């Protein structure tokens, strides 16, 4: 069990680092279009052509897979080992809502990832769907893909609403990850819990608000 929890914790921390980079890239979309398009497309081209970033990208894909698989195994194991009466009567007293529903939150986030990859990554990386053109600098116009998606009200609502479960998932997962990796300093854990809350709020609001701002620009 310790090994499985360590895998989930380590991959979760890696994904949290990725989210900071991803949010920073999304923030470029808030700039005026003439500036944002060039910066966003140049940034995207650099990521796709850098050998180092390519390696990091594969680590990211593996992290998502391992995180999902081992989290599912742990969730299934926990539910199987606990009786329904215990869960009904005791869990509300000993754990938060987010910790009780990490499985559900994870499923919602996985749904978001699949839809997001199908609408964005598959077009840009795999060439599936409508062809992605080039900007005036000759870079793949990834900005146009993001801009059009964030002007589809259904996609914007889907994206923004699902950032709420992301925030809950991050908050519980991040503060629990350090204990899963063997860190049990009481004062340190209280500080990490506060940091986790702040981080979760920033990620949830940041990712959730940007599509709305772009839509109404």
N, C-alpha and C positions, 0 to 999 in steps of 0.2 A: 504493500500500500504506500509506503514512504517513497519508493521509486516512482510510482505512478503520479503521486501528488507533486513530487519534485519536477517531473517532466511538465506537468500542467503549469506549475509555478514558473519555471524557467522560460517556457515558450510564451507564457502570458506576459512576462516582463519584457521579453524581446518584442512582442507585438505592441506593447505600450510605448516603447521607444519608436517603433515604426509610426505609430499614430501621431507622434509629435512632428515628425518629418512630413507626413501626409497632410496634416492640418496646416502646416506652414506653406505647403504648395497650394492648397485650396485657398489660402488667404490671398494669393496673387490674383485670384478671380475678382477680388473686391476693388482692384485698381481700375483706372479708366481703361476702356477696351484697347485703345491703341498701344498702351504700355503693357497691359496684362497679357495680350496675345503673344507678343514677342518674348516676354520673360517666361511665360508658362510653357510655350513650345520649345524654347531653348533649354529650359530645365528638363523637360520630358525627354528631349533628344539626348541630353547628357546622361540621363539615367539609363536609357535604353542602350547606349553605345559604350558605356563604361564597363570593362571586364569585372572590376571590383563590385560595382552595383549589381551586375548580373549574378554574381555569386551570392550577394546579400539577398537578391530577389528569390533565388532558389531556397535559401535558408528560410525566407519568409513563408514560402509556399509549404515547406516541410513543417514549419512551426505551426501553421494553421491546421494542417492535417493532424499532427501529433496532439495538438491542444484539444481539438475536437474529439478525436478518438479516445484519448486517455480520460478526458473529462466525462465522456459518455460511459466509459467503463466504470469509473469511480461512482458516478451517479447511480448507475444500475446496481452496482455492488452495495451501495448504501441503502437503497430502497429494498433490496432483497434481504438484507441482514436485519432490517428493523421491522417490527410488527406494526400494523396499521394503528393499533391502539396507542402505541408509544408515540408515533408521529402525530396523531391527532391531539393527544393530551399534553405532550411535553415540548414539542419543537417551538411553539410560539413563545415559551418562557425562556428558552435557551439560545435562540438565534433570531437574527433579523429577517425581515421579509425577503430581502435580496438573497440571503444565504439559503433560505428555504426554496427559492425559485430559480436558482442558478441554471438548472436544466432548461427551464422554459425560456429564460433570458438568452441562454446560449443558442437555442433553436431559432429564436427571432433574429439574433445577430447573424447566424449562419444563413438564414433566408435572405437577409440584406446583402451579405457578401456574394451569394450566388447571383442575385438579381443585378447587383452593381457590376460584377465581373462580366456578366452577359451583355450589359449595355455599354460598358466602357472598355474594359481590358480586352475582351474578345474582338472588338472592332479594331482597336489600335495595335494590339500585339499579334493577333491571329488573322486579321483581315476578314473576319466574318461579318457579313452584313454590308451595309452601305459603305462605299469606299471613302476613306479619309483623305482629304486633299492636303496640299502644302500651303504654307504661308509665304509671304513675300521674301523671306530669308531662306526658303527651301526646306524648312523644317516641317515635319508632319504636324498638321493643324489640330493638335489635341485640344487646344483651347475651344475650337468650334464644337467638338464633341461634347465637352463639359458644358459649354454655354447653351447648346441646344437641349441637353438633358435637364439643365436647371431652368429651362423655360417651358418644361412640360409639367403642368401643375400636379398631375398624378404622381410623377416621379419625385417631384419636390416634396410633396406631402409624405409619400412613402419614406423617403430619405430622412426627412426631418423628424418624423414621428418615431422612427426606429432608433434615433439617437437617444431617446429616453431609456429604453432597456439597456442600451450600450453603457450609459452612465451608471446605472445600478450594477451592471455586471462588472464594470471596471472597478467601481468602489469596493465591492466585496472581494473581488478577485485579487486586486492589487494589495490590499491590506492583509489578506490571508496568505499571499505568496511567500512573504518573508518567513512566516511561521512554518510553512511547508518546507522551506529550505533550511530550517533549523535555527532561526533567529527568534529568541524568546525573551529578550530584554524588555521588561514591563514598560518602563518609561519610553524606551525606543519605539515600542509597538504603538504606544499612544500617539507619539509624534508621527509615525508612519501612517496611522489611521487618518490623521488630519490632512497630511500631505495627499493621501489617496483620495480623500473627499474633494479637496481642491482640484486635483488633477482630473478627477471624473467629471466635475462640474465644467471645467474648462473644455475638455474634450467633447462632452455632450452638447453644451451650448454652442461651442465653436463650429463643430460639424453641422449641427442642426440649423443654425442661423444663416450660414453662408449661402446655402441654396435659396433661402427665402429672400435674402438681400439681392442676389443675382437675378432672381425672378422679377423683382420689382424695380430693378435698375432701369 
